Amino acid sequence: MAQNNENALPDITKSITLEAPIQKVWETVSTSEGITKWFMPNDFQLKEGQEFHLQSPFGPSPCKVLAVQAPTELSFEWDTEGWLVTFQLEDLGEKTGFTLIHSGWTGIVNDRLRKAIEE
């Protein structure tokens, strides 16, 4: 999801293998209850276009579900800075490959940070 221009910043990508079948991992990353257990309290609903909030330490962050491909991918906008979060799951039998991609850093770093420093 990295943008193709000279000011693009690389996505943050983290991958792990979980000792659980894909359906268990999907239920943990695609339900409000599951997301609360490992990430942040929320009012998430698994529906493309659905708006929700993550309750971050700094207050509620507005989000919007962009894409759902059960049980292999979920993407959502996070906050108002142009951040995108994608969960990708790969069925490995009794295990699941899980990748989290956090993209959309160009605006906050190239625009806001640069403006704060260079003005």
N, C-alpha and C positions, 0 to 999 in steps of 0.2 A: 503494500500500500504506500510505499514511499513515492513522493512526487518526483517527477523527472525534470528538475531544473537545477541551476547552479547553486541555489540557496537551500536545496532540500537537505534535511537532516535524516539520518538513518532511523528506522523504526527500532524500538526496543523489543527484542524477541527473546522469550525464555521458553525452553522446552524441557519437559520431564516425562518419565514413564511412570505411570501409576499402577499399583498392584490391585486393579479392580477392572471389571468388564466395562465396556463403553457406556452401557445404559446407566450404571450407577454414577459414573463420572458426569454424564449428560444431565442427570437429575440434580446433581450438586452444582453445576455451573449454569443451569437454565431455569431455575426456580427461585422465587424470592427467598424461601426458607434455606435453600442450599447456598445461595450467594451470601446470605447473612452469616452462615456458619464459617465461611472462610474469607470473606472480603469486607463487606459493609452492610449495615441494615439498609433496607430498600423497600420500594413498593413495585418491584419489577413484575411484569406480565409478559409471557412469551408470545408476542404477537408483533409482526412487522409493523412499524409506524407507531407503536405504543410509546407514549412518553412516560417516564418514571423518574424517581429521584434516588440517588445514593446518598446516605447520611454520612458524609465525611466528617472528620474532626473539625472542619472549618464551617460546617453547616451543610444544608442540602445542596447537592449538585444535580442540575437538570440533565437528563439523559433521554435518548430516543433509540429504540430498537431499529436497526437498519436492515438486517438480514438474518433469517433463520433457515438453516438446513439441518434439521434434526436427523441423526444425533451427531453430526460432524462439524457444524460451524454455527457460531452466533457472533454477530457484530453489533456494536452500538456506539453512538456518539456519547461523549462524556464531557459535561460542562459546556461552557460557551467559548472555549479557546480553540476549537477545531480538533480536539483529541478524538481519536477513534480507538476502540478496544475490540479485538477479535479473539475469540476462543476457537481453536481448531482441535478436533479430536480425531484420533486414528485408532481403529479397532485392531488390537494386537492379540486377539483371543481372550485370554483371562487377564490381560493387561491392556492399558490404554495409553497411547501417546497423546500428550496434552501440550499445546503450544499457545502461549499468550502473546499477542502482538499489540503493542501500544504505539500508535502512530499519530501524526498530526502535530509534531513539535515545531514545525517551521514557523508558524504564527507567533507562538509565545517566545521563542528564542530569537529568530531572525527579525521579527517585527517589534515586539514589545521590549525585549531586552536591549536590542540595538537602539531603539528610540530612547530608552531610559538613560543609556550610557552616552550616546553620541549627540544628543540635543544640547 
